[in-house]
Amino acid sequence: MSEELLINVAPTETRVALVENGVLQEVYLERSARRGIVGNIYKGKVVRVLPGMQAAFVDIGLERAGFIHASDIAPLDEDGMESRESEVADIRALVREGQSLVVQVVKDPISSKGARLTTHLSVSARYLVYMPQTRHIGISNRIEDEGERERLRELVDQASAKLAEEGQKGDGGFILRTVAEGVSEEELLRDIPFLYKLWHELEQRIRSRPQPSVIYEDLPLFMRALRDLARPYTEKIRIDSREAHGRAAEFSSKYAPEIADRLEHYPGERPLFDLYGVEEEIRKALHNKVTLKSGGYLIVEQTEAMSTIDVNTGAFVGHRNLEETIFKTNLEAATAIARQLRLRNLGGIIIIDFIDMKDPEHRRQVLRTLEKTLERDHAKTSITGVSELGLVEMTRKRTRESLGQILCEPCPVCGGRGSLKSAETVCYEIFREIIREARAYDSEKIMVLASQVVIDLLLDEESANVADLEEFIGRPIQFQVEPIYNQEQYDIVLV
């Protein structure tokens, strides 16, 4: 498996592409006017408590107040540690309106929803996530070897004890990240004092700054990519900005020396993303149809509640029998679906409608293929299995907007429906409106203002109906084309 990270840095935006075996798998975007805020810590003010929802809204200085559920609020004991209880306390016992509350963003504002917040604070380094308000030590689920998990747990204990002997004691717990697999004690020792010092600085800001205000901002995207996306099997990290490459080299030498020799400045005249075909893949990802090599295709639809993916054989007719054709199409689709989920960053509930398979072994292999290809996904996924209707139901953690939500906006003509009323439908709406107006008001004649396609239909195929209508209301009807009107817009003017 060959993996490369491509980092495109411009004055107005930063983009990161994750390429596996020459194929784009994930893309991240950060615009200067619209930077993601996941991981940021704020000193906010509770502006509304909702007992019926067991939640509260917190003003953190953004356009919309953030949302926090009672389960995301942990009361602190006298030592400043989280007091975790089995039952979630009533929201009214946890916060009150006007109260100051230090929170961290776990989900970016999406659509009309504000940011999702928590009081379970954490700050990240290369190998460790530091949780200053809990003494728990956790290990990434992606590190499966039990021996390695135990070794890492002991390393953190030993490193913390060693620093305590040197007078660098810090309370709190840690989560060992996936990239910590195989690291030495020396490498972990670099992260722990850095995180202790960082949290000490944040505590001072929390005490001194007013509400609402930013306490901590996560790294810019290209540095987060080095920290979060670069893995042991990442072969190259190509950056097209000399300044960003210099900052990345300095960052990696301090915090991730094992990737320093993989950093590469790309000075070519041809844009880096064009060189790898990334721009074309991004354009394709904005369409709902995905063509498979066999001739089959996927239809991907994203809605407010969930995303749905429909698998079709299309032009693929196979060579043996129908069941074999369906099986091969579904196998190819399973791999393509895993890639599309990552590329489009689809999150929440996802329903996949594979073509019906009679053979249970075929169903098992298709499901296993989907699970295996999703193992490389940075987002947490959970597949619940196949429903009685033959649908695969799964969830994928959503922390930021999807690619389509970032790059697109609802169509101003159809309002995001994806379809328009036909010209014929609009003509008959106009007929009904004319009758309504004629009965309510007196006038010498009636003027219809509408789009070119509607007026053409009224004067051609519907001309007989127009003549009958004129006779029925006893008034002439005139028509005028309004170039700025879309197909659904029209006005009836009494003259």
N, C-alpha and C positions, 0 to 999 in steps of 0.2 A: 504493500500500500504506500503510494507516494502522496505526500501532503505538503502543500505550500500555502503560505499566507501572503496575500497581496494587499498592500496598504497604499491607498491613493489619498494624498493630503493636498488640499487646495485652501485658499484663504476663506472660502465660504462654506466648505464642507469637508468631512473626512469619511472615506468609505473603506471598508475592510472586506475582502473576499477570501473565503476558505475554499481551496481547490483540492480535490482528491482525484488522483489519476487523470489529471487534465480536465476534470469536469467540475463546474461550480456547484458547491453544496450549500453554502451559507453566505449571506451578505449582510453587513451591518452598516448603517448610515447614521451620521451625526452632523446636523447642520448648525451653523453658528447661531442662528436665530431660534433653533428648536432643539436644544440639546436634551438627551434623555437624563432623567434624574434618579433612576433606580440606584440605591446605595447611598444616596445623599441623606445626611442627618440634619434635622431642623429643630429649632426651639420654637414650638408653635403655641397657639392659644385655642382652647376648646371653645367653639362658637355655638354648638348646638348638641344636645344630648337627646337621643331617640330611644326611649325605653322599649318601645314596641319592636324595634329592630335590634335591640341590644348593641347599639353602635353609637358613634359620635362623629361629628364633623370638626376638623381641626384646621384653623387658618395657619398655613405655613408660608404665606407671602406670595402665593401663586394666584392665577386668575380664578381658579376654583378651589374651594376648600377640600382638603384630603379627607378620606373616609377610614375610620378605624373601628374594628369589631371588638367586642369585649374579650374574645378569645386571644386577641393580639395585644392585650394590655396585661402586663405582669406587675403586680404590686411588689415593691422592694422592701426587704427587711431592714433591720437597724444597721446591718453591715453593707447595705447598698446592693445586696444580691437579690435576684428574682426569687419570689416566693411562689413556686408553682404548685397549684392545687388541682386535684382531679376534676373538681367541678368549677365551671366558669362563674365568677361572681357577677352579680347584677351590675350593669353599666353605671347605675346611679351611685353605687358604692365605690366605683373605681375613679370616676372623673366627674367634674361639675363644670358648668358653663363659666368661662372666664379664667379657668385654671391654666397655668403654664404646663406644657407637656413636651418632653423631648421624644421625637419620633424619627423613624427611618422609613424611606420609601421602598416598598417591595414590588410595586407595580406602577408603571408610568400612567399618567392620565391618558385614557383611551376614549375617543369619541366624545360624548358629553359627560363622561364619568371623571371624577377627580382622582388623584393619586391614591393608591391603597397604602396604608401606613401600619407600622407596628412599633411597639416599645422594646421589642427584643433587638437590642442594638448590636451591631457587629462591624468590624473593619477588616479589610482583606490585605494580605500580602501574597507573595508568590506561592508559598506552600501551605500557609495557614490562614484561617479566618479566626480572628480574636473576638470572643464574646465576653466583654468586661463585667457583665452582670450575672454570670452563671459559672459554676465550677465544672461543668460537664466537658468531657473530652470525647468528641465524635470523629468518625472516620468516613470518608466518602464511600457510598455503597458500590461505586465502580471499582474499588480496590477489593477484589473478591478473595484473594489468598489470605487465609486465617493467620498463617505465620507472619506475613508481612503486616497485617493489621495489628497484631500484638507487638511486633517490633517497633512500629511507628508510635503506638501508645506509650511504650516504655521510653522511647526517645524523647517524647514531649515531657514526660514526668521527669526524666533525668536532666533535660535541658532547663526546665523550670527550677528544679532544685539547685542546679549549678549557678544559675543567675541569682537565686535567692541568697546563696552563700556569698556572692560578690556584691550584694546590696542592691540588686536590680529587681527586687521582688515586685510582682504585680498580681493582683487578684484577677480572677476570671478563668474562663475555659477556652478551648480551642476546637476547631474542626479542621482535620487534615484533608486537604484538597486532593483530587485525583492525581495531580502532577507531583504530589509528595511521594508517590510510590518509588521506592528504591533510593531515596535521598539519604545523605549521611547526617550525623548529629551536627556536624559543623555547618551544614547548609540550613538546618532548622534553627540553629543558634543565631543565624543572621536575621531571621524573621522575627523571633520573639522579642528581643530588645527594641527593634524598630516599632513593633506594634504597641509595646508598653509606653514608649515615648510618645507615639502618636496619640494614644488615648489620654495621656496626661495633659497634652496640649488641648485636646477637645474638651476635657473637664473644665479647664480654665475658661474656654470660650463659652461653655454652657453657663457658667456662673456670671460672666461679665456682659454678655450680649443681651439686647432687649428681645422681646417677642413681637412679631415673628421674625426670625433671622436664620440664615444658613450657618450651621455649625461645621459641617464637613461636606465637601464635594468630592465625588469619586474622580479618578484619573480621566484624562481625555481618551477618546476612543482608541487611538493608535497605541497608547500605553496599556489600556485595558486588554487589548488584543494580545500583547506580549505576555501579560500576566495570566490571562484566562484561557486563551485559545492555543498558544504555543505548547505543543506536547512533545514527548521524547521522539516520536516518529515524524515530527515536522521537519522537512528537509531544508526548506528555504523560507526566509521572511524578506520579501522584496518591498522596498519603500521608494516611492518616486520623488520624495522631497528631501533635499540634502539637509535642511534644517531639522526636519523630523527624524531623519536617519541619525543625525548627531545626538539628538535627545534620546532616541531609542537606544543607541549604543551606550550612552551614559547610564540610562536606567537599567539596562541588562547587566552591565558590569557590576552594579551595586546589588541588584536584587535577583537577577536570573543569569548568572555567568555561563550556565550551560547552553544558553541559546545565542550568546554573543557572536560566536563564529558562524552562525547561520544568517545573521543580518546582512543584507546586501542592498546597496543603493542602486536604483535603476535610473540611469541618466538618458535613456533613449528618447528620441523625438516622438516615436509612436506612443500614444498613451498606454500605460501599463494594462488597464482593463481591456483595451482593444486587442492587445497582444495575446491575451488569454481568452478572448471571446466573451468576456464577462458582460459587457454592455448588451450584447445580443441576447444572452440568457436572461438578463433582468427584464428586457422587453418582452420576451416570451412568457415570463412568470406573471405578467400582468394580464394575460389572456386566460380564459377559463378552460380552454381546451388544450390538452397535452397529448401530443401524438407519440405513440410507442413505435419502436423499430419494426415490430412484427406487422404493423398496420392497424392494430387496435388503438384505442385512445381513452383518456380520462376526461371527465368533466368535473372541474373543481368549483364549488360555489361556497362563498363565505357570507354568512349572515350574522346578525347581532347575537343570536342564541347559539349557533354552532356552525361548523363547516361540514359540508358533505362532499364525498368523492364517489363518482359513479364510473364503473369500469365497463367498457364496451369492446366487442371483438372487431368492430369496424370492417376493414378490408381483409382482415386475416381469416383465411378459410382452412388453414392447417393442411396436414398431409394424410392423417390416418382416419380419425373419427371425431365426432363432435366433442366428446368428453375430453379427449387429448388436446383439442384446439382450445377449449375453455381453460383447461389446467395451465397450458403454456402462457396463455394471455394473462391469467391471474398471477402467475409467478413473476412475469415481467412487470405487471402492474404493481405488485407489492414492493419491488425495488424502486420503481419510479415514484410511488406514493411517499415512501420514506424520504426520498430526496426532495419532493415538492413541499412536504411539511416543513423541512428545514429551510429550504430556499425562500418560500413565501412566509415563513415564520407564523404558521397557522397555530393558534392555541385554543384552549378551552375544550369543549366537547367536539369530537370528530367522528362522523359516521361514514363508514366505507361500505359501498354496495358492490362487492365482487360478483362476478357472474356465477350463478348457481352451479355448485358442484355436487354430484351424487356420491362420489367416492370419499369416505371419511379420511382416508390417507392423503388424498389430494388437498382437502381442507386443512389438515394438520400441517402439511408442507408449506402451503401458502402463508398460513399464520406464522409459522416458524421463520420463514423468509422475511416477513414484515418485522418481526421482533428482532431478528439478527441485524438487519440493515438499520434499525433505529438505535442500536447499541452505541453508535458513534455520535448520536445527537447530543448536543450540549444541554438541551432542555430535557427536563424529566418527563417521561412518557409512561402511560399505564394502559395496557390493553386488557379489556374485561372479557374478551372471547367473542364467540359468534352467537348472536341472538337467535330466537326461534324463527325469525324472518330471514335468516341468513346474512344479517348485517354484522359487520365488525364494529364494535363500539370501543372507543379509546379516548383518552384525554392527553393533552400536552400542555405543560405549564406555560402560562402566558404572562410575561413580565413587561413586554413592550408591544408597541403596535406592529401589526403585520406589514409586510412589504407594500401591499396594496394600499393600506391605510396611510402609510407614510408618503408614498409617491402620487397617490390619486385623491380625488375628491368626488362626491356624488355628482352625477350628470345634472346640469341645471335645467335640462329640457324634461327629462323623465323623472327627476328627483331621486335617482338611484334605483328605480324599479327595474330598469333594463328593458323596458318596452314602452311604446307610445300607443295611444288610442289611434285606430286606423282613421284615414281621411273620411271614409264612409261613416264611421261612428260619429265623428265631429259634425258632419253634414246633418245627420239626424238630430243631434243635440241642438244645432242651430235652428232647425225647423221647429222643434218644440219650444225653444226660447222665443222665436218670432210669434208663435201663437199666443204664448203667455203675455208678451209685451203688447200685442195688438188688442187683446181683451182688456188690458188694464189701462191703456193710454190711447188718446187720439193723436193721429199724425197724418201728414199728407203722403209720406212714403217711408220706407224702412231701408237703412243702409247697413250692410253686413261687411265688417272688416275682418279679414282672416288671412291665413298664409296662402302662398301661391298654389300649393298642391290642393288645398281645400276649395279655393275659388275655381280652379280648373275643373274639379269634379262637379261642383254646383252648376257650372255653365255647360257641362258636357253630359255626362251620364245621368245626372240628377236634374237636368233642365226641365223635364216633363213634370217632376214633382214640384219644382219651383213655380212653374206656371199654374199648377193646381192650387198651390198655397196662396199665390197672388189672388186667384179668383175667390178662394175661401175667406181671406181677410179683407178683400176689397181694396187693396193698396198695392202699388208697385214696389218691388224689391230690387235694390241696386247692390252691386258688389264692388269692393275695392280691396286690392292686394296690399297687405302691410308686410314689407320685407323683413321687419325685425320680429315678427310673430313666429313662434314655433308652430308645429302642426296642431297642437292642442289648443292654442290660444285663438280667441275670436271675441268680437264685441258687436253688439246690436245697437245701432244708433237710430233714434226716432227723429225724423226730419220734418 
